[in-house]
Amino acid sequence: MDHFDYIVVGAGASGLVAAARLARGGASVRVLEAADRLGGCIHSWRPRDDFWLELGAHTAYNSYAPLLEALEDRGRLGELLLREKVGYRFVTAEGHLQSPMARLNFLEAALFLPFGLFRAKAGRSVAQWFSGLLGSGNYRRLLGPAFAAVLSQRADDFPAQWLFRKKPRMRTAPRKFTFSGGLQGLLEALVENAPFSLRTGAQVRAIQRDDSGFRVWVGETETRGKKLLLALPVDVAAALLADLYPEVARRLARFPMVASEALGVVLPAGKTALPPLAGLIGADDSFWSVVTRDPVPHASLRGYTFHFRPGILDRAGKLARIAQVLGVASSEFLHVEETVNRLPAPGVEHADLAGEALALLEREPLALVGNYLNGLSIGDCAERAVIEAERLLQLQG
Ligand SMILES: Cc1cc2nc3c(=O)[nH]c(=O)nc-3n(C[C@H](O)[C@H](O)[C@H](O)COP(=O)(O)OP(=O)(O)OC[C@H]3O[C@@H](n4cnc5c(N)ncnc54)[C@H](O)[C@@H]3O)c2cc1C
């Protein structure tokens, strides 16, 4: 049996930023991760030593200051990779590319904009707030599909206050960046020679509590910690807390989850006629978005990850649609990889539920962090992770 000051469950961005902060002052910290790799939604697939492609998150910004500060503590801030400026296009059912501006009705936007800007986002959904900003036609044609591409799910009911939350920037870092080996490389840099320990392949199945703290079970192995931080998908956190903190678990269990099916392909450069692009937005298509490797170009390869809506196409159907959009035969694909990403799908009411769950834990030695508490982005997760780590550090006992 192992004893630690803190146990962190989940080694995605939330868990690793929290662990780094908890361990900074010398406390002992163990991170337990179910998968065989760290990263969660940050998943840099590496089919060759010299090539990676993002199957999950792809872009980080200098407004993700708590993430950058954790990297700075490890002396690795200098390894950020700049993302080249390439744009996004819509792709029509026939496979034609269309600039986002071509879908904007300027007259409608001009009518709404002067009044739309000054309304509060709290209590409004993305569809309500942004339809008020640019008009419902512009929302339907342009913003709705663009936001669905960002969130890998229908964006209409998402709380407006959780999308593009303003955060202070670290001005010395590039505005948009990734890392050597992809964003997963950035998280790996947080773990290398870190003052905390990480165990992968460790799926937590139960949590108990006694006078000395928490007892966390992986199979038949127990890990003990005085304080506990859960950095898990919301449905997993709800299940693990059902007996111990039923009032909190009841609130978390009300968050729906969605899946999006990622399929990445790598092909020789020069095979597709697509211009360099950061990504594609699918409007009424089988996919929400396509993310490319073009912002960090490779000399001889190009890579595309299609984020498909769940349950529409099988693997053969996905490969056929990808080949159609890229304008190549699928026999040109050198490497192919599939994964499923799971995300919370909050509506406006879930912002209140998240606040209630956090309030219930205000004086408890248990903290919740993750992408269901104040927004979905890595920056939102990192911000929450630092707030909760600081709260646990200051809690007496
Ligand atoms: C396709 C996609 C694209 C995205 N693009 C961007 C982007 O470009 N920029 C951006 O800022 N954000 C982006 N996001 C959002 C962002 O990546 C995520 O919201 C964020 O990384 C979530 O981090 P997390 O640590 O809270 O959760 P997760 O990444 O979900 O991590 C939770 C971890 O808990 C582990 N776990 C689960 N159950 C157990 C258990 N029982 N025991 C132990 N461990 C367990 C999981 O294996 C996982 O590693 C994207 C998300 C997706 C899916």
The ligand as an SDF file (V2000), in Angstrom:
LIG
                    3D

 53 58  0  0  0  0  0  0  0  0999 V2000
  -11.5620   16.4200  -30.8250 C   0  0  0  0  0  0  0  0  0  0  0  0
  -11.2410   17.4560  -29.7780 C   0  0  0  0  0  0  0  0  0  0  0  0
  -10.5900   18.6240  -30.1490 C   0  0  0  0  0  0  0  0  0  0  0  0
  -10.2800   19.5770  -29.1820 C   0  0  0  0  0  0  0  0  0  0  0  0
   -9.5590   20.6890  -29.5620 N   0  0  0  0  0  0  0  0  0  0  0  0
   -9.1380   21.5440  -28.6160 C   0  0  0  0  0  0  0  0  0  0  0  0
   -8.2160   22.5720  -28.9570 C   0  0  0  0  0  0  0  0  0  0  0  0
   -7.7280   22.6480  -30.1000 O   0  0  0  0  0  0  0  0  0  0  0  0
   -7.8600   23.4590  -27.9820 N   0  0  0  0  0  0  0  0  0  0  0  0
   -8.3550   23.3660  -26.7160 C   0  0  0  0  0  0  0  0  0  0  0  0
   -8.0110   24.2180  -25.8900 O   0  0  0  0  0  0  0  0  0  0  0  0
   -9.2000   22.3700  -26.3510 N   0  0  0  0  0  0  0  0  0  0  0  0
   -9.5780   21.4470  -27.2710 C   0  0  0  0  0  0  0  0  0  0  0  0
  -10.3820   20.4010  -26.9070 N   0  0  0  0  0  0  0  0  0  0  0  0
  -10.8700   20.2950  -25.5190 C   0  0  0  0  0  0  0  0  0  0  0  0
   -9.7960   19.7960  -24.5570 C   0  0  0  0  0  0  0  0  0  0  0  0
   -8.8500   18.9960  -25.2300 O   0  0  0  0  0  0  0  0  0  0  0  0
  -10.3810   18.9490  -23.4170 C   0  0  0  0  0  0  0  0  0  0  0  0
  -11.5640   19.4810  -22.9050 O   0  0  0  0  0  0  0  0  0  0  0  0
   -9.3460   18.8370  -22.2870 C   0  0  0  0  0  0  0  0  0  0  0  0
   -8.1090   18.3600  -22.7990 O   0  0  0  0  0  0  0  0  0  0  0  0
   -9.8900   17.9130  -21.2060 C   0  0  0  0  0  0  0  0  0  0  0  0
   -8.8900   17.6370  -20.2590 O   0  0  0  0  0  0  0  0  0  0  0  0
   -9.2460   16.9000  -18.9030 P   0  0  0  0  0  0  0  0  0  0  0  0
   -7.9630   16.5250  -18.2780 O   0  0  0  0  0  0  0  0  0  0  0  0
  -10.2000   17.6980  -18.1000 O   0  0  0  0  0  0  0  0  0  0  0  0
  -10.0690   15.5880  -19.3210 O   0  0  0  0  0  0  0  0  0  0  0  0
   -9.6450   14.3540  -20.2020 P   0  0  0  0  0  0  0  0  0  0  0  0
   -8.7000   14.7830  -21.2520 O   0  0  0  0  0  0  0  0  0  0  0  0
  -10.9110   13.6920  -20.5960 O   0  0  0  0  0  0  0  0  0  0  0  0
   -8.8220   13.4350  -19.1810 O   0  0  0  0  0  0  0  0  0  0  0  0
   -9.4350   12.5850  -18.2640 C   0  0  0  0  0  0  0  0  0  0  0  0
   -8.4790   11.4160  -18.0020 C   0  0  0  0  0  0  0  0  0  0  0  0
   -9.0670   10.5690  -17.0230 O   0  0  0  0  0  0  0  0  0  0  0  0
   -8.7440    9.2240  -17.3640 C   0  0  0  0  0  0  0  0  0  0  0  0
   -9.6810    8.3130  -16.6970 N   0  0  0  0  0  0  0  0  0  0  0  0
  -10.9730    8.0580  -17.0120 C   0  0  0  0  0  0  0  0  0  0  0  0
  -11.5040    7.1820  -16.1370 N   0  0  0  0  0  0  0  0  0  0  0  0
  -10.5330    6.8830  -15.2490 C   0  0  0  0  0  0  0  0  0  0  0  0
  -10.4740    6.0570  -14.0730 C   0  0  0  0  0  0  0  0  0  0  0  0
  -11.5480    5.3470  -13.6430 N   0  0  0  0  0  0  0  0  0  0  0  0
   -9.3070    5.9720  -13.3900 N   0  0  0  0  0  0  0  0  0  0  0  0
   -8.2010    6.6920  -13.7870 C   0  0  0  0  0  0  0  0  0  0  0  0
   -8.2120    7.4920  -14.8860 N   0  0  0  0  0  0  0  0  0  0  0  0
   -9.3670    7.6020  -15.5880 C   0  0  0  0  0  0  0  0  0  0  0  0
   -8.8600    9.2190  -18.8770 C   0  0  0  0  0  0  0  0  0  0  0  0
   -8.1920    8.0990  -19.4450 O   0  0  0  0  0  0  0  0  0  0  0  0
   -8.2170   10.5520  -19.2320 C   0  0  0  0  0  0  0  0  0  0  0  0
   -6.8330   10.4410  -19.4580 O   0  0  0  0  0  0  0  0  0  0  0  0
  -10.6800   19.3930  -27.8360 C   0  0  0  0  0  0  0  0  0  0  0  0
  -11.3400   18.2140  -27.4590 C   0  0  0  0  0  0  0  0  0  0  0  0
  -11.5980   17.2340  -28.4130 C   0  0  0  0  0  0  0  0  0  0  0  0
  -12.2480   15.9430  -27.9900 C   0  0  0  0  0  0  0  0  0  0  0  0
  1  2  1  0
  2  3  1  0
  2 52  2  0
  3  4  2  0
  4  5  1  0
  4 50  1  0
  5  6  2  0
  6  7  1  0
  6 13  1  0
  7  8  2  0
  7  9  1  0
  9 10  1  0
 10 11  2  0
 10 12  1  0
 12 13  2  0
 13 14  1  0
 14 15  1  0
 14 50  1  0
 15 16  1  0
 16 17  1  0
 16 18  1  0
 18 19  1  0
 18 20  1  0
 20 21  1  0
 20 22  1  0
 22 23  1  0
 23 24  1  0
 24 25  2  0
 24 26  1  0
 24 27  1  0
 27 28  1  0
 28 29  2  0
 28 30  1  0
 28 31  1  0
 31 32  1  0
 32 33  1  0
 33 34  1  0
 33 48  1  0
 34 35  1  0
 35 36  1  0
 35 46  1  0
 36 37  1  0
 36 45  1  0
 37 38  2  0
 38 39  1  0
 39 40  1  0
 39 45  2  0
 40 41  1  0
 40 42  2  0
 42 43  1  0
 43 44  2  0
 44 45  1  0
 46 47  1  0
 46 48  1  0
 48 49  1  0
 50 51  2  0
 51 52  1  0
 52 53  1  0
M  END
$$$$
